[in-house]
Amino acid sequence: MKKLSVDLGERSYPIYIGQDLLSSANLFSEVIRSSQVMIVSNTTVASLYLTQLSESLIEYQPRSYLIPDGESFKNLSVMQDIVTQLLENKFSRNACLIALGGGVIGDITGFAAACYQRGIKYIQIPTTLLAQVDSSVGGKTAVNHALGKNMIGAFHQPAAVFSDSKALNTLPDRELVAGLAEVIKYGLIRDEAFFVWLEENIEGLIARDTACLEYAIERSCINKAEVVARDETEQGQRALLNFGHTFGHAVETGLNYRGWLHGEAVGLGMLMAADLSCRSGWITEDKLQRIGSILQKTGLPLSLPDELEYADMRGLMSVDKKARDGELFLVLLKDIGDAFVTSQFDEKLLQFTVEHFTSKASGD
């Protein structure tokens, strides 16, 4: 088992990475200081892991609350249902929520914890690769709005993160691949050596080699923890973690959060951001080809869905958390391993990029 730390002074917390963590009752007892515990999960994950986790937490007699599986359920209505459960069971400010699931569960549980009685403790137990390498770390909690993804939320750090690599054994292939997009992101934005390692080991990751997966999770979490420790509330460097996300969130919102997984949208978004970086003269064609090659090997989508055109994408991109005073900021690349945030891009080149990835232009 590996133990990392997110260094935030008094609010620092551990990240545990290893196997059989769901059965590690002693680790949970180090974090939970309340007799009131509620596990939030979805119907898919609960059928696989809720009993195992509940047995590890038997001394707390945890309650559980299940929501349907899917990004479309990450909304205020479902978050309010979680809060209603806390109220009906008379949970106090000392209570602890546990998020058992992927990014949707982690985000909505964390937001409920941030809001309930102005903030209670919560623990992240991510069961998808994407959540283990990204969304469970850093304290970003949110729900979606029909007009924009993650537009309603708060920064609220977890008390601990438990990433059990065995949970990936039951993860569908499509979900695993979607998680690889966020792994590749770290190599592209700040860790060139990791990107080279990914180029050499992408087949092992897709084949679920345990050593490869645990190394990728550890390296990703180290990168994320370093960024969060320096810029917790995204005033500067943390914005780099949104590489590909402005494009990707536009895809998700345009599809009403149905049809594409978050990692699939981000993967295409990263390729689009790399393409614009190349058109703008910041990265060379050969580096764009390397980025395209590794994304192609994963099997992630490489073109926009049929129903989205440039006008749709540009309008949705303007509703982005990085937009300021009506000005759109994008995370682009100066090099592999060197990202930056800028509003100084050519709108015409942005249009060329988006149109290049429409299904018609891609020949799909």
C-alpha positions in Angstrom: 0.0 0.0 0.0 1.2 3.5 -0.8 0.3 6.5 1.3 0.5 10.0 -0.2 -0.5 13.3 1.3 -2.2 16.5 0.1 -0.5 19.2 2.1 -2.9 21.8 3.2 -1.8 22.6 6.7 -4.4 21.7 9.2 -6.6 20.3 6.5 -4.0 18.0 5.0 -5.2 14.5 4.3 -3.9 11.1 3.2 -4.4 9.3 -0.1 -4.1 5.5 0.2 -3.4 3.4 -2.9 -3.4 -0.4 -2.8 -5.5 -3.5 -2.8 -8.2 -4.7 -0.4 -8.6 -1.2 1.1 -12.3 -1.7 1.3 -11.7 -4.3 3.9 -9.2 -2.2 5.9 -11.4 -1.4 9.0 -8.3 -0.1 10.9 -7.7 2.6 8.3 -11.2 3.8 8.4 -11.1 4.0 12.3 -8.1 6.4 12.0 -10.3 8.9 10.1 -13.9 8.5 11.3 -14.6 10.2 14.6 -18.4 9.9 14.7 -21.0 7.3 15.3 -23.1 8.8 12.5 -22.0 7.5 9.1 -23.8 7.4 5.8 -22.5 5.8 2.6 -23.7 7.4 -0.7 -23.3 5.2 -3.7 -25.2 4.3 -6.9 -27.1 1.2 -7.7 -24.3 -0.3 -9.9 -21.4 0.1 -7.5 -23.5 -0.8 -4.4 -24.3 -4.2 -5.9 -20.6 -4.9 -6.0 -19.1 -3.2 -3.0 -21.6 -1.9 -0.5 -21.8 -5.1 1.6 -18.0 -5.4 1.8 -17.6 -1.7 2.9 -20.5 -1.9 5.3 -18.9 -4.9 7.0 -15.7 -3.0 7.4 -17.7 -0.2 9.0 -19.9 -2.4 11.2 -18.9 -0.6 14.4 -20.5 2.5 13.0 -23.7 0.8 11.8 -23.6 2.9 8.7 -26.7 3.9 6.8 -26.7 4.0 3.0 -28.4 6.0 0.3 -28.3 5.0 -3.3 -28.9 7.1 -6.4 -29.3 6.0 -10.0 -26.1 5.6 -12.0 -25.2 8.3 -14.5 -24.0 11.9 -15.0 -27.6 13.1 -15.5 -28.3 12.5 -11.8 -25.6 14.9 -10.6 -28.0 17.7 -10.0 -29.5 19.8 -7.2 -32.5 17.7 -6.9 -30.6 14.5 -6.1 -28.2 16.5 -3.8 -31.2 17.7 -1.9 -32.4 14.1 -1.5 -29.1 13.3 0.2 -29.5 16.2 2.6 -33.1 15.1 3.3 -31.7 11.7 4.4 -29.3 13.4 6.7 -32.0 15.5 8.3 -34.5 12.7 8.6 -31.9 10.6 10.4 -30.9 13.6 12.6 -27.3 13.6 11.5 -25.2 16.2 13.5 -22.2 18.4 12.4 -19.9 15.6 13.6 -21.4 13.1 11.1 -19.4 11.6 8.2 -20.4 10.9 4.6 -18.7 8.3 2.5 -18.7 8.6 -1.3 -18.5 5.1 -2.7 -18.3 5.3 -6.5 -17.0 7.3 -9.4 -16.7 11.0 -10.1 -20.5 11.6 -10.0 -20.8 10.1 -6.6 -17.7 11.8 -5.2 -18.8 15.2 -6.5 -22.4 15.1 -5.3 -21.5 13.6 -1.9 -18.8 16.1 -1.4 -21.1 19.0 -2.2 -23.8 17.6 0.1 -21.1 17.4 2.8 -20.0 21.0 2.1 -23.5 22.3 2.4 -24.9 20.3 5.3 -24.8 22.4 8.4 -22.1 24.5 6.6 -19.8 21.6 6.3 -19.3 18.1 7.6 -16.6 15.5 7.1 -16.6 13.1 4.1 -14.4 10.4 2.8 -13.7 9.5 -0.9 -13.7 5.8 -1.9 -13.3 6.1 -5.7 -14.1 3.0 -7.7 -13.3 4.2 -11.2 -9.9 5.0 -12.6 -11.0 8.5 -13.5 -12.0 9.2 -9.9 -8.9 7.5 -8.4 -6.5 9.6 -10.5 -8.4 12.9 -10.5 -11.8 13.8 -9.1 -11.5 12.3 -5.7 -8.4 14.4 -4.9 -8.5 18.2 -4.4 -11.8 19.0 -2.8 -13.7 20.2 -5.9 -17.4 19.3 -5.3 -20.3 20.2 -7.5 -23.5 19.4 -9.3 -24.4 20.2 -12.9 -26.9 22.7 -14.3 -28.7 22.4 -17.6 -26.7 25.3 -18.9 -23.3 24.3 -17.7 -21.3 21.5 -16.0 -20.2 21.8 -12.4 -21.5 25.3 -12.2 -22.9 24.8 -8.6 -20.4 23.7 -6.1 -17.8 24.4 -3.4 -14.2 23.6 -2.5 -14.5 21.1 0.4 -11.6 18.8 1.0 -12.2 15.2 2.0 -10.8 13.7 5.2 -9.1 10.9 3.3 -9.1 9.1 -0.1 -9.0 5.3 -0.3 -8.2 4.1 -3.8 -8.6 0.3 -3.9 -7.1 -0.9 -7.2 -9.0 -4.1 -7.0 -12.2 -2.1 -7.6 -10.9 -1.6 -11.2 -11.3 -5.3 -11.8 -15.0 -4.9 -12.2 -14.8 -1.6 -14.1 -16.2 -1.9 -17.7 -13.6 -1.4 -20.4 -15.2 1.8 -21.6 -14.9 3.3 -18.1 -11.3 2.2 -17.7 -10.4 3.9 -21.0 -12.3 7.0 -20.1 -10.1 7.2 -17.0 -7.0 7.0 -19.0 -7.8 10.4 -20.5 -7.2 12.1 -17.1 -4.0 10.0 -16.6 -2.6 11.2 -19.9 -3.6 14.8 -19.0 -1.0 14.9 -16.2 1.8 14.0 -18.6 0.7 16.6 -21.1 0.3 19.5 -18.6 3.3 19.1 -16.3 5.1 15.7 -16.4 6.8 15.0 -19.7 8.7 12.0 -18.2 5.3 10.5 -17.2 4.0 11.0 -20.7 6.9 9.1 -22.2 6.3 6.3 -19.7 2.6 6.3 -20.8 3.6 6.0 -24.4 5.7 2.9 -23.5 3.1 1.4 -21.2 -0.3 2.3 -22.6 -1.0 -1.3 -23.7 -0.3 -2.5 -20.2 -2.8 -0.1 -18.7 -5.5 -1.1 -21.2 -4.7 -4.7 -20.3 -5.2 -3.9 -16.6 -1.7 -4.8 -15.5 -1.9 -4.2 -11.8 1.6 -2.7 -11.4 1.1 -0.3 -14.3 -2.3 0.8 -13.0 -1.0 1.4 -9.5 2.0 3.3 -10.8 -0.3 5.5 -13.0 -2.6 6.2 -10.1 0.3 7.1 -7.8 2.0 9.3 -10.3 -1.3 11.1 -11.2 -2.1 11.7 -7.5 1.4 13.0 -6.8 0.9 15.5 -9.7 -2.6 16.5 -8.5 -1.6 16.8 -4.9 1.3 19.1 -5.7 -0.9 21.4 -7.7 -3.7 21.5 -5.1 -1.2 22.2 -2.3 0.0 25.3 -4.2 -3.3 26.6 -5.5 -6.3 25.1 -3.6 -9.0 27.3 -4.9 -7.8 27.6 -8.5 -6.5 31.2 -8.5 -3.6 30.3 -10.9 -1.8 27.0 -11.5 -4.7 24.7 -10.6 -6.5 25.9 -13.7 -4.0 23.9 -15.8 -5.8 20.7 -14.5 -8.7 21.8 -16.7 -6.7 21.0 -19.9 -9.2 19.7 -22.4 -12.1 20.4 -20.1 -13.5 23.5 -21.7 -14.0 21.6 -25.0 -15.1 18.5 -23.1 -17.6 20.1 -20.8 -19.2 21.8 -23.9 -19.6 18.3 -25.4 -21.2 16.9 -22.2 -23.5 19.9 -21.8 -24.5 19.8 -25.5 -25.5 16.2 -25.1 -27.4 17.0 -21.9 -25.0 14.8 -19.9 -26.0 11.6 -21.8 -24.3 9.4 -24.2 -20.6 10.3 -23.5 -18.6 9.6 -20.4 -16.7 12.5 -18.9 -13.3 11.0 -19.7 -14.4 10.5 -23.3 -15.3 14.1 -23.7 -12.1 15.3 -21.9 -10.0 13.0 -24.1 -11.4 14.6 -27.3 -11.1 18.0 -25.6 -7.4 17.4 -25.0 -6.8 16.5 -28.6 -8.7 19.6 -29.7 -6.7 21.8 -27.3 -3.5 20.2 -28.7 -4.7 20.9 -32.3 -5.3 24.5 -31.5 -1.9 24.8 -29.8 -0.3 23.4 -33.0 -2.3 25.7 -35.3 -1.2 28.6 -33.1 2.5 27.7 -33.5 3.0 26.7 -29.8 3.7 23.0 -30.4 5.1 21.2 -33.4 3.2 18.9 -35.7 5.2 15.8 -34.5 4.2 16.5 -30.9 0.5 16.8 -32.0 0.9 13.4 -33.7 2.3 11.8 -30.6 -0.6 13.1 -28.6 -3.1 11.9 -31.2 -1.3 8.5 -31.3 -1.6 7.7 -27.6 -5.2 8.9 -27.5 -6.0 6.7 -30.6 -4.4 3.7 -28.9 -6.8 4.0 -26.0 -9.8 3.9 -28.3 -11.2 7.2 -27.0 -13.5 9.2 -29.4 -11.6 11.3 -31.9 -14.4 13.3 -33.4 -17.4 15.3 -32.1 -20.9 13.8 -31.9 -23.0 14.3 -35.0 -25.4 16.8 -33.3 -22.7 19.3 -32.3 -21.4 21.9 -34.8 -19.0 24.9 -34.3 -21.7 27.3 -33.3 -23.0 24.9 -30.6 -19.6 24.3 -29.2 -18.5 28.0 -29.2 -21.7 29.0 -27.4 -21.3 26.3 -24.8 -17.6 27.0 -24.3 -18.5 30.6 -23.4 -20.3 29.3 -20.3 -17.1 28.1 -18.7 -15.7 28.7 -15.2 -12.4 30.1 -16.7 -14.3 32.8 -18.6 -13.9 36.2 -17.1 -15.9 39.3 -18.1 -17.1 37.6 -21.3 -13.5 36.6 -22.3 -12.8 32.9 -22.9 -9.6 31.5 -21.4 -8.2 28.1 -22.6 -5.6 25.8 -21.3 -3.2 25.1 -24.2 0.3 23.6 -24.6 3.7 25.2 -25.2 5.2 21.7 -25.2 4.4 18.2 -23.9 4.6 18.7 -20.1 4.2 22.5 -20.3 0.7 23.9 -20.3 -0.5 27.5 -19.9 -3.7 29.4 -19.6 -4.4 32.1 -22.2 -7.1 34.2 -23.8 -4.7 35.2 -26.6 -5.8 32.7 -29.2 -7.1 33.4 -32.7 -10.9 32.9 -32.9 -10.6 31.8 -36.5 -8.1 29.1 -35.6 -10.4 27.9 -32.8 -13.2 27.6 -35.4 -10.9 25.7 -37.7 -10.0 23.3 -34.9 -13.6 22.7 -33.9 -14.7 22.2 -37.5 -11.8 19.8 -38.1 -13.3 17.5 -35.4 -16.9 17.5 -36.5 -18.1 14.1 -37.6 -18.5 15.2 -41.2 -14.9 16.6 -41.4 -13.6 13.5 -39.7 -15.3 11.3 -42.3 -17.5 9.4 -39.7 
